[in-house]
Amino acid sequence: MELNKSLENSASSGGRYFNTGNGPTIQLIDIGHPVYVAIVDPDTAFWSLLKKEKISEALDNSSSLMHEFHKKRDSFAQEMEILRFGLKPSAVYFNPTERCNLNCSYCYIPEDMRRNGGQMSPHELIQALGILKEYFRGVVPEGRLPQVVFHGSEPMLARDAVFAGIEEYKDDFIFGIQTNGTLLDDESISFLTTHGTGIGLSLDGHEKSVADLTRKNWAGEGFFRKNITILEKLNGYPNYNVICTVTTQNMGFLSEIVGFLHKLEVPVGMLNPVRCTRQGARDIKPMDSDLSVHYLNALDRTFELYQETGRRLVIANFANVLVSIVAPLARRLMCDISPCGGGRCFFAVGARGDLFPCSEFVGVREFNGGNLFRDDISNILETEAFRSVTGRQVEDIMPCSACAVRHFCGSPCPAEAYEMNGGMNRTGAFCELYEEQVRYAMRLIADGKENAFLWDGWDSGTSTTLEVFSL
């Protein structure tokens, strides 16, 4: 970044024209729309939709669009700089146990850890939260609470410790829990909902024959019916979501799955392409071209259901791609940006107190930056284990560095790139899927449909930087 800025400042070009000298780069994108195409300045993530017959007029350097863009380009660049390099950690993915009662086909946690791993006692977990509280006091703005998401393996195996921590620090953190749901009972649901805890459940299908293919216990038994019972009990609770991990096993049923979740009145779902950090996941990884078709069909189905009922099912990971276009600073997930949020906006705590840039790295020794109970958190964040992730920039990755939508995607995920493709400066998985999501999002914007795919209040606190209607 510094080298590029230095070269730009030394060039004699006045930067008045796009695509020459040190002027902005404007790339034209076919979004598959009958009327509109998109233009993007990849460096600042500025974009506009143009009617096809207006392209030459719009890109004339004297047009109102280009005039306004030149005036505002520095503010766009500053906004992207803040988003990419100016944020501090405000969240933790906290694994209170290494163990899990399930043996899902695609799990990123090593099998030996899930069978025989360690687990925090209530005293240790409360001590860890106290250390985190002190750290966040120095980096989170006053008036905001940091987030702690109990994650897995399966955090409900450490139920006593988790609940003790929530009770002790209920005024100091926003808590969430990501669980397979098999250990939730009426008492635990009551505790979590009474404390306003975010609840994420995992469900990979709309029927037992699909859902239980990948999510089952060590004896090979699935838990589809148990999860449906839990979802029915959570109906009406505003702070829960369902994650569906997408593999070759369920890819063909995505439209049925979103229909099923909508019928259960699930407010937010996620269709997460399987993270390919381990061979078990790679064995059931869909081809990008196949997944893109089913994925976009499922998004179409959510819109149809919204039209029919007036009730949204927000697919949060797609909504994040969409909002990265319409309001970059309103993003809620930080995987789809470069550098990603790992080690920068959040980090992960393992069951022995070890810190990792992200949960995807738990179990990968070279990304263990230190220990919460022994080392200073600020120092851990500056270790090579963390800097190798926080320093991963899309400009250093091919073909991403030349891609117009690189700041709507971010070339995720560094853990995938490292484990699957052999290095940080490699692509991860599902490049084509992200590309197609961006095209789809721009078609929605062209047709004025974007609000149907976003959560209520998504634009709270945002402002319009540039607005041109004449094109």
Secondary structure, 3 states (H helix, E strand, C coil): CHHHHHHHHHCCCCCCCCCCCCCCCCEEECCCCCCEEEEEECCCCEEEEEEHHHHHHHHCCCCHHHHHHHHHHHHHHHHHHHHHHCCCCCEEEECCECCCCECCCCCCCCHHHHHHCCECCHHHHHHHHHHHHHHHHCCCCCCCCCEEEECCCCHHHHHHHHHHHHHHCCCCCEEEEEECCCCCCHHHHHHHHHCCCEEEEECCCCCHHHHCCCCEECCCCECHHHHHHHHHHHCCCCCEEEEEEECCCCHHHHHHHHHHHHHCCCCEEEEEECCCCCHHHHCCCCCHHHHHHHHHHHHHHHHHHHHHHCCCCEEHHHHHHHHHHHCHHHCCCCCCCCCCCECCCEEEECCCCEEECCHHHCCCHHHCCEECCCCCHHHHCCCHHHHHHHCCCHHHCCCHHHCCCHHHHCCCCHHHHHHHHCCCCCCCCCHHHHHHHHHHHHHHHHCCCHHHHCCCCCCCCCCCCCCCCCC
